[in-house]
Amino acid sequence: MTTGIFRRTLAHGADLLAAQDEQLYELLEREQQRQHETLAMVAAASMADPSVLVCEASSTSNVTTEGYPGARYHAGCEVVDEVERLAVERAKEAFGARYANVQPHSGSTANQVVLCSLLNPGDVVLGMDLKAGGHLTHGASASMSGRFFTAIAYGLGEDGLIDYDAMARLARTHRPKLIFCGASSYPRTVDFQRFREVADEVGAYLVADISHIAGLVAAGLHPSPVDVAHVTTTSTYKQLYGPRGGLILVGRDAELRTASGKTLAAALQDAVFPYLQGTPRLNTVAAKARALGQVCTPEFRQLAERIVATSAALAKELDSRGHHVLTGGTDTHMVLLDVGRRGLTGRIAERALESCGIVVNKNSIPGDPHGPRVTSGVRLGTNVLALRGMGPAEMTECAELVDTVLGAVVPVGDRDYELDSTTRAGVAARATALCHRFPLPDHPLPTRAVAPTAAVA
C-alpha cells in the first residue's frame, strides 16, 4: 500500500532548493523555461517527460552497490533489484532482444564495453569515417577507440550513401576483428544485413550503434539490427525520450562463444561490471525502465511515425528554398544541410539560429575543409518537434524560419557573424509563438517567456 512519501519527498525537495539555494533554483527554473520557449531541432536530443525526470530524482540515487540483481556486493538492494529487472525486461521487450544490460552510463560507454570485452589492444576496428557521419567511439583518433585499437575508416560514395562495396574491400584487406555500423549523422536507412555478410566473411564481430534511430527501430520504422548484428548499442536519451544513459542488446547471438570461452552475453555482462564500471546509477536505471515502458505502447509508434513524416517534410521544404540537403532527403529523423555552399560555416549557422530561438548543431560533412569546431554543415532533427505534436504542415513554417535566418546572416570570418535586429526579433517571436501553439506534452506550462540568446557578433 503506497504512503505517498515518494511524491511528498520530491515536492519537499523542490521547496527546500527554492528556499535554501535561490541562485541554483533560479538557474534550473530558467533552463526549464528555455526548453519550453525555444524551437529545439537538435537531432541528438529529445525531451524526457516528467515521469522519467522524477525517477532520476528519486531516492534510488542513495543506493550504493555493485553487481547485478541477486548478486550485489552490498546489502539493501531488494527494491532496486526489482527496478533493474524491470528495466531489463522492458528493454528486451522493446527491441526483441534475448539479453539486455541497462547499466552503461552512456552510449559511448556501451561502445567502450563492447570494444574492451571482445578485442585486444591493437586489434583492427572498421568504422565509418567521422566526416562521413561516424561517431567518435567508432575509431576516431580523438577517442580511445582510435588510440587503443587500429582504426580503419569506410565512407560514402559520390551519391552521399554508404559505399558498401568499398567497405567490403577494406574489410577483406585489413581483416578487422570488429566492424561498427550505424552512425552519428547519416540520414538514410542502414543495410545491417549487408554489414553482417561482410563481418561473417572476414570473421569479425558486427556492432550496430543505433543511438540516433533507436526509437524508429523499436517502432518498426527502421530495420532492426538486434538479430542481425552480434551486439547492438544505443543511448537512451536521443530517440527513446529517456535519461542520459546507454543500453547493450544482444539477439540470436547471445549464447555465441567468445575467445574467452564465455558466451557473448556473459562477456558483455562481466565487461560492464567489474571491468569498466563500478556502481550503477540506479536512479537512471529506474528512469530507463519508465522510458522503455513508454516505448512499448501504441502511442510511441504514432510518435515515431510523426518523427519520420515531419523529417521528410522538413527536408523537402528546405530543398525547395534552395538549401543543399545532403543525400537529397532523409529516411530518419535527421536532415543534414551543407551551409558552406551559402558562404557560411556550421558554427555561424548554429549561433545565428540560436540567437533567434532555434536550436540546431553544427556538423561536419563529407569533404569538409573545416574542423569539428567550425564545420560546413548543420544537423537538424524532428524528435522534439514531433513530441510537441507538430506534423508535416508545421514544417513549412519551421523551414521558413531557418531559411529566413540563414538568408539574412552575414559571416564575419569563419566564426562570427552579423544579423540585423529586425530579423532576429521577428524570427524569435514566431519561434516562441510556434512553441506556445505546440507545448511540450505533460509539462507544466511556463508563466513567462525567456528572452532569446544574445548574438555574439
Number of C-alpha atoms within 10 A of each C-alpha: 3 5 7 8 9 13 11 10 14 15 11 12 12 11 13 13 14 15 11 10 11 12 12 12 17 13 11 12 13 14 13 16 18 19 17 22 28 26 25 25 22 24 24 23 20 24 22 22 17 13 14 23 19 16 22 21 16 18 14 19 17 10 17 16 18 18 19 19 15 11 10 15 12 11 9 11 20 11 10 20 17 14 21 24 19 19 25 24 19 23 28 19 17 20 26 18 22 19 23 26 24 28 29 28 21 21 24 21 23 29 27 19 24 22 26 18 20 18 16 12 12 12 16 23 26 26 27 27 21 24 20 24 21 24 22 20 23 33 28 20 16 10 13 15 21 19 14 17 20 17 23 21 20 22 21 19 14 10 10 16 17 21 14 17 13 14 22 18 13 16 26 15 10 15 19 22 20 26 27 26 24 27 25 23 24 26 25 19 16 21 16 20 15 13 22 22 15 21 25 11 13 18 15 20 23 25 29 27 29 24 25 28 29 24 28 24 19 24 24 14 18 18 17 24 28 24 20 22 27 24 27 30 30 28 29 28 24 26 30 28 24 28 29 19 24 26 25 28 29 28 22 16 19 21 15 13 14 14 10 10 10 14 16 23 25 16 20 27 21 16 20 26 18 12 13 15 17 14 16 22 22 25 25 28 30 29 28 34 26 23 26 28 18 19 26 17 12 11 12 19 19 12 20 28 18 22 28 24 21 27 28 21 20 30 24 20 20 22 17 12 11 10 19 20 19 21 16 15 22 22 17 24 30 30 30 27 25 24 23 19 12 13 11 25 27 29 23 29 28 21 24 30 26 23 21 30 28 26 19 23 20 25 27 26 28 19 9 17 12 16 11 17 13 21 25 30 30 25 24 24 28 31 30 23 26 25 22 19 16 21 21 19 12 15 23 16 16 22 19 16 21 19 17 16 22 20 11 14 19 19 18 12 10 16 18 18 19 15 20 11 11 9 16 23 16 13 22 25 18 17 24 22 15 19 20 17 12 16 20 22 13 9 13 11 14 16 7 8 14 18 17 20 17 13 17 12 14
